Amino acid sequence: MTDKIEVYTQLMFSDYSTVAQIAPSGNFFGEFANGFRTTDGTAYISCDNPLLSAQQKDAINCAPGEQVSMYIGRRNVEGGGRQSDMRYQAYRGVFGARGDLNDAWSYDLAIQYSRSQFTEIYRNEFSNTRLARALDVVTDPVTGNPVCSSVLAGIDAECVPYNIFRSGGVTQEALDYLQVPLVATGWTTQQVVTGSLTADLGAYGFKSPWATRGVQAAFGAEYRRDALDLTPDVSFTSGDGAGQGGPTNGLNGANQVYDVFIEAQVPIAEGMAFADQLSVDLAYRHSEYELGGGTDSWKIGGDWAPVPSVRFRASAQRAVRAPNVIELFTAQGFNLFDMDADPCDKNSAETYVGDAACIGNNPWQVSPDQSVSAGLSSPSGQYNFLQGGNTALTPERSDTLTFGVVFTPEFIPGFNLTIDYFDIKIDNLISSVGAQNSLDACYTAGLAAACANIQRNANGQLWVGTGNVVDLNTNIGGLSTSGVDVAANYSLDLADLGWEGAGRLGFAMVGTWLSELKTDTGLGFANSEYDCAGFYANQCGVPNPEWRHRLRVDWGTPIDGLNINGTWRYYGSAEIAVLGADGSLSNAPDTRLDRSLDAMNYFDLAGTWQMRDNISVRAGVNNVFDTDPPLSYSVGTTGNNNTYPQLYNAMGRYFFFGVTANF
């Protein structure tokens, strides 16, 4: 607009969809998904059900006119996997003005609005309500054929009997009745107003006598508002989906924050003996959250290159994160957590904690006969917990300390190496105690508050019907990690090795050594703090190998525009986490086949060819040797398909091809 005002805009739109599939739905031993249920929470089936054969009735001691207690567990193998069809439409607009006020000062003012729209259609899910009706079957007095009781009673004329009592008995008509779509829609928005000033304070004499550059500074303020809304249909909110683990409740909320900040880079020395470059970085930000209160964050860092080929760097910083709208406003509802066995199940020698803690008359205890016969341990290793937001959450705070060195030796042209040590500690972590940790605190330490969170059903179970562990969002003790990051690069012309015209080779490696990954639940016991470095499952979730790296080799071939590369991806081994009374995790029995997941090596090949100035072709194959992922019984809901696709290649060998054309 003028020599001091430049008006700008950034506009973005995306439309993205994906279909995710998991194991089939089914009747998961549900109290409401059997043919009959009494007020004491026990599931029954009628002995007059004509779908039961005489042999089956004898096997369950079923006499005419009676009902027998029976939980049914069967997946919908005929209907196939559950599919989550998700679509996201997002757009973002930024409008601003910027420019130079003079030789020392510049400004930037901007407003931003972003919105993401979400739609999910969940297919091939069973309805608990319809399951109960389809299993409550009697003989039609008119036709003599099996018919749903709800049809004769005029409650549900569409009901079709679900015959799982003989091979091939499940019909398409029954599936069409039982399978219902679940639908949810939602949106998130973000509004931002920000302004900043940058200055070269060297123009005003703020400059070290040993440096050529002056102090560089930035000042600014920002307003930000985040809002979220999720509206599930009645099938989601009622928990009618048999494979959902509980209701998906709607949520709605917003939070806003006002920030002021200042940053500075202070050159101290440049081009001097033992100080080719020496500088300090400083930063400070104060934030006022509508929900969460005021917070302060800061950073101080140093950069020293005694000679051009060696650079040392270090920083200490405080970061703060306030609870987001999901953590604040998520409605309470059931979900699933993973655990190998119920600690009160006498049949589980690995985890049974003893009669004194488990057997009694309190809500978290079970009767003597239940601890043996009621099936306290889930066959899927999944149990119910009650999740939910908490508007009383306070901000979490992290302190980070890093030290690093960068080598670019002149005697090895084309080579550089960086080594950085990191130590990060988060206090007042926004999370949850963890349902399994609550069980441990109750049964091994007798913590009354933890015991009060354990709500067993009438049969003492935590995985059927209403049995659950309350595990709402809260501020726990904290999380800490430390380790070393390593990165190295080297390139050379093969002509230097006597291979004239053979092209160039490039090597790039990045790796991380994980020294510790500690969680502190804040409960105050010897095992309230545990280190998941090198462990997986239960309290540790996705495997945390102590060493992982990625090594890539690039060959710039003599053919103009053709580049070929190979990559080696390595993930170290991980041992299953079984928490001991002293906080140690290496307590799994040697007899478990999945006690340790082996180290995994993956090799990828790819190539790119710049055919013309405006056309490039790329192709390759990942996991060349089709290496299978490691499997474990204890993956549960944290991973998928008995492995961890977040870390391992779960789909096997993968080919890809693409073309990019510019016009």
C-alpha positions in Angstrom: 0.0 0.0 0.0 2.9 2.3 0.9 6.6 1.9 1.5 5.8 1.2 5.1 2.6 -0.9 4.8 2.3 -4.3 3.1 -1.1 -6.0 3.4 -1.1 -9.8 3.1 -3.3 -12.8 3.4 -3.0 -16.6 3.6 -5.9 -18.8 2.7 -6.1 -22.6 3.1 -8.8 -25.2 2.5 -8.5 -29.0 2.8 -11.0 -31.8 2.4 -9.8 -35.1 3.9 -11.5 -38.5 4.4 -10.4 -41.9 5.6 -11.9 -45.2 6.6 -10.4 -47.0 9.6 -11.3 -50.6 10.3 -10.9 -52.7 13.5 -12.1 -56.2 14.6 -15.8 -57.1 14.2 -18.4 -56.0 16.7 -20.3 -58.6 18.6 -22.0 -59.6 21.8 -19.3 -58.8 24.4 -20.8 -60.6 27.4 -23.2 -57.6 27.9 -25.8 -57.7 30.6 -28.2 -55.9 28.4 -27.3 -57.8 25.2 -28.6 -61.2 26.3 -32.1 -62.5 26.0 -33.1 -61.6 29.6 -31.7 -59.5 32.5 -32.8 -59.2 36.1 -32.4 -56.3 38.4 -29.3 -57.8 40.2 -27.3 -57.3 37.0 -27.1 -61.0 36.0 -27.7 -62.0 32.4 -30.0 -64.9 31.7 -31.3 -66.9 28.7 -34.6 -68.6 28.5 -34.6 -72.4 28.4 -37.6 -72.2 26.0 -35.5 -70.5 23.4 -36.1 -72.8 20.3 -32.7 -71.9 18.8 -31.0 -73.9 21.5 -30.5 -77.6 20.7 -31.3 -80.3 23.2 -27.6 -81.0 23.6 -26.9 -77.3 24.4 -29.8 -77.2 26.9 -28.3 -80.2 28.7 -24.9 -78.7 28.7 -26.2 -75.6 30.6 -28.6 -77.5 32.8 -31.6 -75.8 31.2 -35.1 -77.1 32.1 -38.3 -76.1 30.4 -39.9 -72.9 31.7 -36.7 -71.7 33.4 -33.9 -69.3 32.7 -30.2 -69.9 33.3 -27.4 -67.4 33.9 -25.3 -67.1 30.8 -23.1 -64.5 29.3 -22.6 -64.7 25.6 -19.4 -63.7 23.9 -19.3 -63.9 20.1 -18.0 -61.6 17.4 -19.9 -60.5 14.3 -17.7 -62.6 12.0 -20.4 -62.7 9.3 -20.7 -58.9 9.1 -17.0 -58.1 9.1 -15.0 -55.4 10.8 -16.2 -52.2 12.3 -15.5 -49.2 10.0 -15.1 -45.6 11.1 -15.7 -43.4 8.0 -14.3 -40.0 9.0 -14.3 -36.8 7.0 -12.6 -33.5 7.9 -13.1 -30.1 6.1 -10.9 -27.4 7.3 -10.2 -23.8 6.3 -8.0 -21.0 7.6 -7.7 -17.4 6.8 -5.0 -14.9 7.9 -5.2 -11.2 7.1 -2.5 -8.8 8.2 -0.2 -5.9 7.6 3.5 -5.6 8.1 6.4 -3.3 7.2 9.4 -1.4 8.3 8.9 1.7 10.4 12.5 2.8 10.0 15.9 1.1 9.7 15.6 -0.3 13.3 12.0 -1.2 13.8 9.5 -3.5 12.0 5.9 -4.5 12.8 3.5 -7.3 12.0 -0.3 -7.2 12.8 -2.6 -10.1 11.9 -5.9 -11.7 12.6 -6.7 -15.3 12.0 -9.8 -17.5 11.8 -9.7 -21.3 11.5 -12.5 -23.9 11.5 -12.4 -27.6 11.1 -15.7 -29.6 10.5 -15.9 -33.2 11.4 -18.3 -36.0 10.4 -18.0 -39.7 11.4 -20.2 -42.6 10.3 -19.5 -45.7 12.3 -20.6 -48.8 10.4 -21.1 -52.6 11.1 -21.7 -51.9 14.8 -24.2 -54.1 16.7 -27.0 -52.5 18.8 -27.2 -53.8 22.4 -30.9 -53.1 22.4 -31.5 -55.1 19.2 -29.1 -57.9 20.4 -31.2 -58.3 23.5 -34.4 -58.6 21.4 -32.8 -60.9 18.8 -31.7 -63.3 21.5 -35.0 -63.3 23.3 -36.6 -65.9 21.0 -39.7 -68.0 21.5 -41.8 -70.3 19.3 -44.5 -68.5 17.3 -47.8 -70.1 18.4 -49.3 -69.6 14.9 -46.5 -70.7 12.6 -44.4 -72.8 14.9 -41.3 -70.9 13.8 -38.7 -69.1 16.0 -39.7 -65.5 16.5 -38.6 -62.6 18.7 -40.6 -62.0 21.8 -40.6 -58.3 21.0 -42.5 -59.1 17.7 -45.3 -61.0 19.5 -45.5 -58.2 22.1 -45.8 -55.6 19.4 -42.7 -53.8 20.7 -40.4 -54.3 17.6 -42.0 -55.7 14.5 -38.6 -55.6 12.6 -36.8 -58.0 15.0 -35.1 -61.0 13.4 -33.8 -63.9 15.6 -30.0 -64.1 15.9 -29.2 -67.8 15.7 -25.6 -68.2 16.9 -26.3 -71.6 18.3 -25.6 -73.6 15.1 -23.1 -73.2 12.3 -24.4 -71.1 9.5 -27.4 -70.0 11.5 -26.8 -66.2 11.2 -28.8 -64.8 8.3 -28.3 -61.6 6.3 -31.7 -60.5 7.5 -30.5 -60.8 11.1 -27.4 -58.8 10.3 -29.4 -56.1 8.6 -31.5 -55.8 11.8 -28.6 -55.9 14.3 -26.1 -53.7 12.5 -26.8 -50.0 13.0 -24.8 -46.9 11.9 -23.6 -44.5 14.5 -23.1 -40.8 13.5 -21.3 -37.9 15.1 -20.6 -34.4 13.9 -18.5 -31.7 15.4 -16.3 -28.7 14.8 -13.4 -26.7 16.3 -12.6 -23.1 15.8 -9.7 -20.9 16.6 -9.5 -17.1 16.5 -6.2 -15.2 16.9 -5.3 -11.5 17.0 -1.6 -10.9 17.3 0.8 -8.0 17.0 4.6 -7.8 17.3 7.5 -5.4 16.9 11.0 -6.4 16.1 14.0 -4.1 16.6 17.7 -3.9 15.9 18.7 -2.2 19.1 22.3 -1.9 17.8 21.0 1.3 16.2 20.6 2.8 19.7 24.0 1.6 21.0 22.9 -1.7 22.5 25.8 -3.7 21.2 28.7 -5.6 22.7 32.2 -4.1 22.0 33.3 -7.5 20.8 30.5 -8.1 18.3 29.6 -6.6 14.9 25.8 -7.1 15.4 23.6 -5.4 17.9 21.0 -6.8 20.2 18.0 -8.1 18.3 14.6 -7.9 20.1 11.0 -8.7 19.6 7.9 -7.6 21.6 4.3 -8.5 21.2 0.9 -9.4 22.4 -1.7 -12.0 21.4 -5.3 -13.0 22.0 -6.5 -16.5 21.2 -9.8 -18.3 21.6 -10.3 -22.0 21.1 -13.8 -23.6 20.9 -15.1 -27.1 20.3 -18.4 -28.8 19.8 -19.2 -32.5 19.3 -22.7 -33.8 18.7 -23.1 -37.6 18.6 -26.4 -39.3 17.8 -28.5 -41.2 20.3 -26.7 -44.5 19.4 -23.4 -43.0 20.5 -24.7 -41.2 23.6 -26.8 -44.0 24.9 -24.0 -46.5 24.7 -26.1 -48.7 22.5 -23.1 -49.6 20.3 -22.0 -53.0 21.5 -18.4 -52.6 20.6 -18.0 -49.0 21.8 -16.9 -49.7 25.4 -19.5 -47.2 26.6 -21.3 -44.0 25.6 -19.7 -41.3 23.5 -21.1 -38.1 24.9 -21.3 -34.7 23.3 -19.1 -31.9 24.5 -19.1 -28.1 24.1 -16.7 -25.5 25.5 -14.3 -22.7 24.9 -11.2 -21.1 26.5 -9.4 -17.9 25.7 -6.0 -16.5 26.6 -4.2 -13.2 26.5 -0.4 -13.2 26.0 2.4 -10.7 26.2 6.0 -11.7 25.2 9.5 -10.5 24.7 12.5 -12.2 23.0 16.1 -11.1 22.5 19.3 -12.4 20.9 22.4 -10.9 22.4 25.6 -11.3 20.4 28.6 -11.1 22.8 31.6 -11.9 20.7 32.3 -12.6 17.0 35.4 -13.4 15.0 37.7 -13.5 18.0 40.2 -16.0 19.3 38.4 -18.7 21.1 35.1 -17.0 20.3 34.3 -17.2 16.6 30.8 -16.7 17.8 29.3 -16.2 21.3 25.7 -15.2 21.9 22.8 -15.5 24.4 19.1 -16.0 23.7 16.4 -14.8 26.1 12.6 -15.1 26.0 9.7 -14.4 28.4 5.9 -14.9 28.0 3.0 -14.2 30.4 -0.4 -15.7 29.7 -3.7 -15.2 31.3 -6.2 -18.0 30.7 -10.0 -17.6 31.2 -9.9 -21.2 32.6 -6.5 -22.0 34.2 -5.3 -18.6 35.5 -2.0 -16.9 34.9 1.2 -18.6 33.8 4.8 -17.5 33.0 7.3 -19.2 30.7 10.9 -18.3 29.9 14.1 -19.4 28.2 17.8 -18.6 28.5 20.2 -20.2 26.0 23.8 -19.9 24.9 25.7 -20.6 21.7 29.5 -20.7 21.7 31.8 -21.5 18.8 35.4 -21.3 20.0 36.5 -22.1 16.4 34.4 -22.4 13.2 34.4 -26.2 13.2 33.1 -26.7 16.8 30.0 -25.2 18.4 28.6 -25.7 21.9 25.0 -24.9 22.8 22.9 -25.1 25.9 19.5 -23.9 27.1 17.2 -23.9 30.1 13.6 -23.1 29.7 10.2 -23.2 31.4 7.2 -24.0 29.4 3.6 -24.0 30.5 0.5 -25.7 29.0 -3.0 -24.9 30.1 -5.7 -27.6 29.8 -7.4 -27.7 26.3 -11.1 -27.7 25.7 -11.3 -31.5 25.4 -9.5 -32.0 28.7 -11.8 -29.5 30.4 -15.2 -30.3 28.9 -15.3 -34.0 27.9 -18.5 -35.5 29.3 -18.2 -38.5 31.6 -18.6 -41.9 29.9 -17.2 -45.4 29.8 -14.1 -46.3 27.8 -11.6 -49.2 27.9 -8.2 -49.7 29.5 -5.8 -52.6 29.2 -4.8 -55.0 31.9 -3.5 -58.5 31.7 -5.6 -59.8 34.6 -7.8 -58.6 37.4 -5.6 -58.5 40.6 -8.4 -60.2 42.6 -8.8 -63.2 40.2 -7.3 -66.2 42.1 -6.7 -67.9 38.7 -4.1 -65.3 37.8 -1.0 -66.2 39.6 1.0 -63.3 38.1 -1.2 -60.6 39.6 -3.3 -62.0 42.4 -2.9 -59.8 45.5 -4.5 -62.0 48.2 -7.8 -62.6 50.1 -7.1 -59.9 52.7 -7.3 -57.1 50.1 -9.8 -58.5 47.6 -12.5 -60.5 49.5 -15.1 -58.7 51.6 -18.3 -56.7 51.4 -17.0 -53.3 50.2 -18.0 -52.2 46.7 -14.4 -52.7 45.5 -14.2 -56.2 46.9 -15.7 -59.5 45.8 -17.2 -62.5 47.6 -15.0 -65.5 48.2 -16.6 -67.7 45.5 -16.6 -64.8 42.9 -12.8 -64.5 43.1 -12.6 -68.0 41.7 -15.6 -68.6 39.5 -17.1 -65.3 38.3 -14.6 -64.7 35.5 -13.0 -61.6 37.0 -10.3 -61.4 34.3 -11.4 -60.3 30.8 -10.5 -62.7 28.0 -9.7 -59.7 25.8 -7.5 -58.0 28.5 -9.8 -54.9 28.3 -11.7 -53.4 31.2 -14.1 -50.5 31.7 -13.1 -47.1 33.1 -15.1 -43.9 33.6 -13.4 -41.0 31.8 -14.4 -37.3 31.8 -13.2 -33.7 31.8 -12.5 -31.5 34.7 -13.0 -27.7 34.6 -10.9 -27.4 37.8 -7.7 -28.5 36.0 -4.7 -26.2 36.4 -1.8 -25.6 33.9 1.1 -28.1 33.8 4.7 -26.9 33.9 7.8 -28.3 32.3 11.5 -27.5 32.8 13.9 -28.4 30.0 17.7 -28.5 30.1 19.7 -29.3 27.0 23.4 -29.4 26.2 24.8 -30.0 22.8 27.8 -29.9 20.5 28.1 -29.5 16.7 31.2 -30.7 14.8 31.9 -29.6 11.2 35.6 -30.6 11.0 37.5 -29.0 8.1 39.7 -32.2 7.7 36.5 -34.2 6.7 34.8 -32.1 4.0 31.1 -32.7 3.8 30.8 -34.2 7.3 28.9 -32.8 10.4 27.9 -34.4 13.7 25.5 -33.1 16.4 25.1 -34.6 19.9 22.5 -33.2 22.2 21.6 -34.3 25.8 18.0 -33.5 26.9 16.4 -33.6 30.3 12.7 -32.7 30.5 10.5 -32.7 33.6 6.7 -31.9 33.6 5.1 -31.1 37.0 1.4 -31.0 37.6 0.8 -33.1 34.5 -2.7 -32.9 33.0 -3.6 -36.6 32.7 -5.3 -39.2 34.8 -4.0 -41.5 37.5 -4.6 -44.5 35.4 -7.2 -47.2 36.2 -4.5 -49.9 36.7 -2.6 -47.6 39.1 -5.8 -47.1 41.1 -6.3 -50.8 41.4 -2.7 -51.3 42.5 -3.0 -48.4 45.1 -6.1 -50.0 46.5 -5.2 -53.6 46.7 -1.5 -53.4 47.5 -1.4 -50.2 49.5 -4.9 -49.8 50.9 -5.5 -46.3 49.7 -9.1 -45.5 50.5 -9.5 -42.8 47.8 -8.3 -45.3 45.2 -10.6 -48.1 46.4 -13.5 -45.7 46.2 -12.9 -45.4 42.4 -13.4 -49.1 41.9 -17.0 -49.9 41.1 -17.5 -53.7 40.5 -20.7 -55.1 39.1 -22.9 -57.6 41.0 -20.6 -60.4 40.0 -17.4 -58.6 41.0 -16.3 -57.9 37.4 -14.8 -54.7 35.9 -15.3 -55.6 32.3 -19.0 -56.6 32.1 -21.9 -54.1 32.2 -21.6 -51.4 34.8 -18.3 -52.6 36.4 -15.7 -49.9 36.0 -12.8 -47.9 37.6 -13.3 -44.1 37.8 -10.4 -42.3 36.2 -11.3 -38.7 35.4 -8.9 -36.0 34.2 -6.8 -34.5 36.9 -3.3 -33.1 37.6 -1.0 -35.9 38.6 2.6 -35.8 39.9 4.4 -35.5 36.6 6.4 -37.0 33.7 10.1 -36.8 33.0 12.4 -38.0 30.4 16.1 -37.7 29.5 18.4 -39.0 26.8 20.7 -38.2 23.9 19.9 -37.2 20.3 22.5 -37.9 17.7 22.5 -36.7 14.0 25.3 -37.1 11.5 25.6 -36.3 7.8 28.3 -37.0 5.2 28.5 -36.5 1.5 31.2 -37.2 -1.0 31.9 -37.3 -4.7 32.7 -40.9 -5.8 35.3 -39.4 -8.2 37.4 -38.7 -5.0 37.5 -42.5 -4.6 38.7 -43.1 -8.1 35.2 -43.8 -9.5 35.0 -41.1 -12.1 31.5 -40.3 -13.3 29.9 -42.5 -10.7 27.9 -39.7 -9.0 27.7 -38.7 -5.4 26.9 -40.6 -2.1 25.2 -39.0 0.9 24.8 -40.5 4.3 22.3 -39.2 7.0 21.7 -40.8 10.4 19.4 -39.7 13.3 19.1 -41.6 16.5 17.9 -41.3 20.0 19.1 -43.0 23.2 16.3 -43.0 25.8 17.8 -42.9 29.2 14.5 -42.6 31.2 10.8 -42.1 30.8 9.3 -41.7 34.3 5.7 -41.3 35.3 4.8 -40.1 38.8 1.1 -40.7 39.6 1.4 -38.6 42.7 -0.1 -41.3 44.9 2.9 -41.3 47.2 3.8 -45.0 47.2 7.1 -46.8 46.4 5.6 -47.8 43.0 3.9 -44.6 42.3 6.9 -43.6 40.1 8.0 -46.0 37.4 10.4 -45.8 34.4 9.0 -47.0 31.1 12.3 -46.7 29.1 12.7 -50.1 27.4 9.2 -51.3 28.4 5.7 -51.6 26.8 2.1 -52.4 27.6 0.1 -52.0 30.8 1.3 -48.7 32.5 3.7 -48.0 29.6 1.6 -48.4 26.5 3.4 -48.2 23.1 6.9 -49.7 23.3 9.6 -47.3 24.3 12.9 -48.8 23.0 16.1 -47.4 24.6 17.7 -47.0 21.2 16.2 -46.2 17.8 17.7 -44.8 14.6 17.2 -44.1 11.0 20.1 -44.3 8.5 19.6 -43.2 5.0 22.0 -43.6 2.0 21.5 -41.4 -1.1 23.1 -42.1 -4.5 23.0 -39.2 -6.9 23.5 -41.4 -10.1 25.3 -40.3 -13.2 21.9 -40.2 -15.0 20.8 -36.7 -14.9 17.9 -36.2 -12.4 17.9 -39.7 -11.1 18.4 -40.3 -7.4 18.2 -43.6 -5.5 18.1 -44.0 -1.7 17.9 -46.7 0.9 16.9 -46.4 4.5 17.5 -48.6 7.5 15.0 -48.1 10.4 15.9 -49.7 13.7 13.8 -50.0 16.9 15.3 -51.6 19.9 13.7 -54.4 22.0 11.2 -53.7 24.7 10.1 -55.8 27.7 6.5 -56.1 28.9 5.8 -53.9 32.0 4.6 -55.6 35.1 4.7 -53.2 38.0 6.3 -54.4 41.2 5.8 -53.1 44.7 9.2 -51.3 44.6 8.4 -49.5 41.3 10.4 -51.9 39.1 8.7 -53.1 35.9 10.7 -56.2 35.0 8.5 -58.7 36.8 6.9 -60.7 34.0 7.4 -64.4 34.2 9.9 -66.0 31.8 7.2 -68.3 30.5 5.5 -65.5 28.6 6.3 -65.7 24.9 5.8 -62.0 24.6 7.9 -61.1 27.6 10.2 -59.2 25.3 9.5 -57.8 21.8 12.6 -58.3 19.6 14.5 -55.4 18.0 13.0 -54.7 14.6 14.9 -53.8 11.4 13.1 -52.3 8.4 14.7 -51.6 5.0 13.2 -49.2 2.5 14.2 -48.4 -1.1 13.0 -45.4 -3.2 14.0 -43.4 -6.2 13.1 -40.0 -7.8 13.6 -39.0 -11.4 13.3 -35.4 -12.6 12.2 -36.3 -16.2 11.7 -32.7 -17.2 11.9 -29.3 -15.6 8.2 -29.6 -14.6 7.7 -33.3 -14.2 9.2 -35.6 -11.5 8.5 -39.3 -10.9 8.9 -41.1 -7.5 8.6 -44.8 -6.6 9.7 -47.1 -3.9 9.0 -49.9 -1.5 9.0 -49.8 2.3 9.7 -52.8 4.4 11.5 -54.6 1.5 11.8 -57.9 3.3 8.1 -57.9 4.4 9.1 -58.2 8.1 6.2 -59.1 10.3 5.6 -56.9 13.4 6.1 -58.4 16.9 2.8 -59.6 18.5 1.6 -59.5 22.1 -1.4 -60.6 24.1 -1.1 -57.3 26.1 -1.5 -54.8 23.3 -5.2 -54.1 24.0 -6.7 -50.8 23.1 -3.3 -49.0 23.0 -2.4 -50.6 19.6 -4.3 -52.6 17.1 -4.4 -56.2 15.7 -2.2 -57.4 18.6 0.7 -55.1 17.7 1.6 -51.4 17.7 1.2 -49.8 14.2 2.3 -46.5 15.8 5.8 -47.9 15.9 6.0 -51.1 13.7 5.1 -51.8 10.1 1.8 -53.6 10.7 0.8 -53.9 7.0 3.9 -55.6 5.6 5.6 -54.7 2.4 4.3 -51.4 0.9 4.8 -50.1 -2.6 4.2 -46.5 -3.8 4.4 -44.5 -6.9 3.7 -40.9 -7.7 4.1 -38.1 -10.3 4.4 -34.4 -9.7 3.7 -32.0 -12.6 4.0 -28.2 -12.4 2.2 -26.1 -15.0 
